[in-house]
């Protein structure tokens, strides 16, 4: 045989020859890639299902059925109503008369009693009286009142309530829907954006239409200020000491183990700790965002410390050696070179920790930051920290625990707002990482 013929014969175990074992290994690799792709597709599918479910259930909370009535109150009517014992009832009768006249002007002959208006709008007399007492210059002028419809009527527009499912009660009767249809035909009942949901506060259990999440958003804001002001400097300082200055001995090892264990402790344990220490022992104001911020600071510190130490470790040792080699002290090396290079990871870990704290519910419930106490905006910065308030997750939990479907709808809408805040914080973390990221 010639050399050429010998070279053309495949050699066993050659890299250019696909034997049975190589084919089997390549087939296993393709299957593994297919399994990974299927897993990703399944995860994306459930993510889409979750997003669609939240949007479909929560978007109706941002709209509200409103009754728009043009109402003119003369000075004589105002004086007469204020002179009566049942003042709000007098204003309510004047409002019903104005509504009846508008229906007659549109040639709609619909008979209804005052009780039907109460089931449709609630107590309108107090709203009208408060408006004209606060704005006496509007007496004698035509004012358009946009009054939110009751939860049952709003559900009639959104499909939660139908004529077949309505059972006569003190909240709604079947005959009331005839009045609602007549008001819709007259253009008096319309569907509008529910600004009160974004700016209002929690309401009574019988008034889901008047419930809003605005006050709870302010409570979460003040609470996050406390968490940011305490957890960032304390967490970063502790991380720098443990990573750069602390000696390696049994004591520092014990601290590191405890920090790792605290990161896995359930959040409700921190709530019990905050109740015992900050409220029962230190006598700080209950249900205040200050106490909520202190509790969430304890819960967030392990996360910030762990992420900060990981960022400090990611800085190459050559940076430290070069700084020390040109005469920099240990502190100058850390604060002038290592810390700026680790800043993207530190900021990212801090924002992720804050986002986790923003969505916690159990610790806040234990210290009294429940939804129904958030009834008014704070009067100033100091009152924002120490006055009783709630937070977004606690408000959502309160709404979800109530029986009325209107509150359940508001809970879904609150979840959308909470997710917007969380997505915003994560986007900020990504932007900061990209902005300050260094490559070696």
ZAMARGU-4260 file (C-alpha; in steps of 0.2 Angstrom, whole numbers, plus 5000, padded with zeros to 4 digits):
<rodrens>
0) 5000/5000/5000 | 5006/5017/4996 | 5007/5031/5009 | 4992/5040/5001 | 4981/5025/5003
5) 4987/5023/5021 | 4983/5041/5025 | 4965/5039/5018 | 4961/5025/5030 | 4951/5033/5045
10) 4960/5030/5061 | 4951/5024/5077 | 4948/5038/5089 | 4952/5052/5076 | 4944/5069/5078
15) 4938/5069/5061 | 4928/5053/5063 | 4911/5053/5072 | 4911/5036/5081 | 4895/5030/5091
20) 4901/5038/5107 | 4903/5055/5099 | 4886/5054/5091 | 4878/5049/5107 | 4887/5064/5116
25) 4881/5076/5103 | 4864/5070/5103 | 4863/5072/5122 | 4870/5090/5120 | 4856/5094/5108
30) 4843/5087/5120 | 4850/5097/5134 | 4848/5113/5124 | 4831/5108/5119 | 4826/5105/5137
35) 4833/5122/5142 | 4823/5131/5128 | 4807/5122/5133 | 4810/5127/5151 | 4813/5145/5146
40) 4797/5145/5135 | 4787/5137/5149 | 4793/5151/5161 | 4789/5165/5148 | 4771/5157/5146
45) 4767/5158/5164 | 4774/5175/5165 | 4763/5181/5151 | 4748/5172/5159 | 4752/5181/5176
50) 4754/5198/5167 | 4738/5196/5157 | 4728/5190/5173 | 4734/5205/5183 | 4730/5218/5169
55) 4713/5210/5165 | 4708/5210/5183 | 4716/5227/5188 | 4713/5239/5174 | 4695/5241/5178
60) 4700/5248/5195 | 4706/5264/5185 | 4689/5268/5178 | 4673/5272/5188 | 4655/5275/5183
65) 4651/5293/5187 | 4635/5303/5188 | 4636/5320/5181 | 4623/5332/5187 | 4622/5351/5184
70) 4616/5359/5200 | 4612/5377/5204 | 4609/5382/5223 | 4602/5399/5226 | 4606/5409/5242
75) 4588/5406/5248 | 4589/5387/5246 | 4606/5388/5255 | 4599/5398/5270 | 4584/5387/5271
80) 4594/5371/5271 | 4606/5377/5284 | 4591/5382/5295 | 4584/5364/5296 | 4589/5351/5308
85) 4593/5338/5295 | 4604/5348/5284 | 4611/5335/5273 | 4594/5328/5270 | 4588/5345/5264
90) 4603/5346/5251 | 4599/5328/5246 | 4581/5333/5242 | 4587/5348/5232 | 4599/5337/5222
95) 4586/5324/5218 | 4574/5338/5212 | 4588/5344/5200 | 4591/5327/5194 | 4573/5324/5190
100) 4572/5341/5181 | 4587/5336/5170 | 4578/5320/5165 | 4562/5329/5161 | 4572/5341/5150
105) 4578/5326/5140 | 4560/5319/5139 | 4564/5304/5150 | 4549/5300/5161 | 4557/5289/5175
110) 4550/5288/5192 | 4562/5285/5207 | 4562/5288/5226 | 4576/5296/5236 | 4581/5278/5242
115) 4585/5274/5225 | 4597/5289/5223 | 4605/5283/5240 | 4608/5266/5233 | 4615/5274/5217
120) 4626/5287/5224 | 4626/5285/5243 | 4624/5300/5254 | 4625/5315/5242 | 4619/5328/5254
125) 4635/5329/5264 | 4645/5330/5248 | 4635/5345/5241 | 4634/5354/5258 | 4653/5353/5261
130) 4656/5359/5243 | 4645/5375/5245 | 4651/5378/5263 | 4669/5378/5257 | 4665/5388/5241
135) 4652/5401/5245 | 4656/5411/5229 | 4648/5396/5219 | 4631/5399/5226 | 4619/5405/5212
140) 4631/5398/5199 | 4628/5381/5189 | 4640/5368/5196 | 4643/5351/5188 | 4645/5338/5201
145) 4654/5322/5196 | 4648/5309/5209 | 4655/5291/5209 | 4642/5278/5208 | 4640/5264/5220
150) 4650/5248/5219 | 4635/5238/5213 | 4631/5251/5199 | 4649/5252/5194 | 4649/5233/5193
155) 4634/5234/5182 | 4644/5243/5170 | 4660/5232/5171 | 4650/5216/5170 | 4651/5210/5188
160) 4633/5213/5191 | 4619/5209/5179 | 4600/5209/5180 | 4599/5190/5181 | 4611/5190/5197
165) 4604/5205/5206 | 4595/5201/5222 | 4585/5215/5230 | 4594/5222/5245 | 4598/5238/5254
170) 4613/5240/5242 | 4604/5238/5225 | 4587/5233/5218 | 4582/5227/5201 | 4571/5242/5198
175) 4587/5253/5201 | 4594/5247/5185 | 4580/5254/5175 | 4585/5271/5182 | 4603/5268/5178
180) 4599/5264/5160 | 4589/5280/5159 | 4603/5290/5166 | 4615/5282/5153 | 4603/5286/5139
185) 4602/5304/5145 | 4621/5305/5146 | 4621/5308/5165 | 4630/5292/5169 | 4647/5290/5161
190) 4663/5280/5163 | 4678/5291/5167 | 4696/5288/5173 | 4696/5285/5192 | 4708/5299/5198
195) 4702/5295/5216 | 4709/5278/5215 | 4727/5286/5213 | 4724/5301/5225 | 4712/5295/5238
200) 4712/5285/5254 | 4704/5269/5260 | 4685/5270/5263 | 4673/5261/5273 | 4668/5243/5270
205) 4652/5248/5262 | 4660/5261/5250 | 4673/5252/5238 | 4670/5265/5225 | 4678/5279/5236
210) 4693/5269/5240 | 4710/5275/5234 | 4728/5271/5236 | 4736/5288/5236 | 4738/5290/5255
215) 4746/5272/5256 | 4759/5277/5242 | 4764/5292/5253 | 4766/5280/5268 | 4777/5269/5257
220) 4787/5284/5252 | 4791/5290/5269 | 4795/5272/5274 | 4807/5270/5260 | 4816/5286/5265
225) 4819/5279/5282 | 4826/5262/5275 | 4837/5271/5262 | 4844/5283/5275 | 4849/5269/5287
230) 4852/5253/5277 | 4864/5261/5264 | 4877/5269/5275 | 4876/5255/5289 | 4876/5241/5276
235) 4890/5248/5266 | 4901/5253/5281 | 4899/5235/5288 | 4903/5227/5272 | 4919/5238/5270
240) 4925/5233/5287 | 4922/5215/5285 | 4929/5214/5268 | 4944/5225/5269 | 4949/5229/5287
245) 4942/5215/5299 | 4955/5201/5304 | 4950/5183/5299 | 4946/5175/5315 | 4932/5165/5324
250) 4923/5181/5328 | 4922/5188/5310 | 4917/5170/5304 | 4903/5170/5317 | 4897/5187/5311
255) 4897/5181/5292 | 4887/5166/5297 | 4874/5176/5306 | 4873/5188/5292 | 4869/5174/5280
260) 4857/5167/5291 | 4848/5183/5294 | 4845/5185/5275 | 4835/5169/5275 | 4825/5173/5291
265) 4806/5175/5287 | 4800/5193/5286 | 4787/5190/5299 | 4801/5187/5312 | 4807/5205/5309
270) 4789/5211/5312 | 4789/5202/5329 | 4806/5210/5333 | 4800/5227/5328 | 4784/5226/5338
275) 4794/5220/5354 | 4808/5233/5352 | 4802/5248/5344 | 4784/5249/5350 | 4783/5240/5366
280) 4801/5244/5373 | 4805/5260/5365 | 4787/5266/5364 | 4788/5273/5346 | 4772/5278/5338
285) 4762/5263/5332 | 4758/5261/5314 | 4770/5275/5309 | 4781/5274/5294 | 4796/5278/5305
290) 4793/5261/5314 | 4790/5252/5297 | 4806/5259/5290 | 4816/5253/5305 | 4809/5236/5304
295) 4812/5235/5285 | 4830/5242/5288 | 4833/5227/5299 | 4827/5215/5285 | 4836/5224/5271
300) 4853/5225/5279 | 4859/5207/5276 | 4854/5209/5258 | 4864/5225/5256 | 4879/5218/5266
305) 4880/5202/5255 | 4878/5211/5238 | 4891/5225/5244 | 4904/5212/5249 | 4902/5203/5233
310) 4905/5219/5223 | 4920/5223/5233 | 4927/5205/5230 | 4924/5208/5211 | 4937/5222/5211
315) 4954/5214/5205 | 4968/5213/5218 | 4979/5222/5206 | 4970/5238/5209 | 4974/5237/5228
320) 4992/5232/5225 | 4995/5246/5213 | 4987/5259/5225 | 4998/5252/5239 | 5013/5251/5228
325) 5012/5270/5224 | 5011/5274/5243 | 4992/5275/5246 | 4986/5270/5263 | 4974/5256/5266
330) 4960/5268/5268 | 4965/5278/5253 | 4966/5262/5243 | 4948/5257/5248 | 4939/5274/5247
335) 4948/5281/5232 | 4950/5265/5221 | 4941/5250/5227 | 4924/5258/5232 | 4921/5268/5216
340) 4924/5253/5206 | 4912/5243/5216 | 4899/5256/5216 | 4888/5249/5202 | 4886/5233/5211
345) 4883/5242/5228 | 4869/5253/5220 | 4861/5238/5211 | 4861/5228/5227 | 4854/5242/5237
350) 4840/5246/5225 | 4835/5227/5224 | 4835/5227/5243 | 4824/5242/5243 | 4812/5234/5230
355) 4811/5219/5241 | 4807/5229/5256 | 4793/5239/5247 | 4783/5223/5243 | 4784/5216/5261
360) 4767/5215/5270 | 4769/5203/5286 | 4780/5215/5296 | 4769/5230/5293 | 4754/5221/5298
365) 4762/5216/5315 | 4766/5234/5319 | 4749/5240/5315 | 4751/5248/5297 | 4735/5241/5291
370) 4725/5248/5276 | 4710/5256/5285 | 4720/5268/5296 | 4727/5277/5280 | 4712/5290/5279
375) 4721/5307/5276 | 4737/5314/5269 | 4751/5319/5282 | 4751/5338/5286 | 4770/5340/5285
380) 4786/5331/5283 | 4787/5326/5302 | 4769/5320/5303 | 4773/5310/5287 | 4786/5300/5298
385) 4776/5298/5314 | 4758/5299/5310 | 4748/5283/5308 | 4748/5277/5290 | 4749/5262/5279
390) 4759/5256/5264 | 4754/5249/5247 | 4756/5230/5251 | 4746/5232/5267 | 4733/5242/5258
395) 4731/5228/5245 | 4730/5215/5258 | 4716/5224/5267 | 4706/5226/5251 | 4709/5208/5246
400) 4702/5202/5263 | 4686/5211/5261 | 4670/5202/5254 | 4664/5216/5241 | 4670/5212/5223
405) 4673/5230/5221 | 4687/5230/5234 | 4694/5214/5226 | 4695/5224/5210 | 4704/5238/5219
410) 4717/5225/5226 | 4721/5220/5208 | 4723/5239/5203 | 4735/5241/5218 | 4745/5227/5212
415) 4748/5235/5196 | 4754/5251/5204 | 4765/5242/5216 | 4773/5232/5201 | 4776/5249/5192
420) 4786/5255/5207 | 4796/5239/5208 | 4799/5239/5189 | 4805/5257/5190 | 4817/5253/5204
425) 4824/5238/5194 | 4826/5248/5178 | 4835/5262/5188 | 4847/5248/5195 | 4850/5242/5177
430) 4854/5260/5171 | 4866/5263/5186 | 4875/5247/5183 | 4877/5251/5164 | 4882/5269/5168
435) 4896/5265/5181 | 4901/5248/5175 | 4920/5246/5172 | 4928/5232/5163 | 4946/5226/5166
</rodrens>
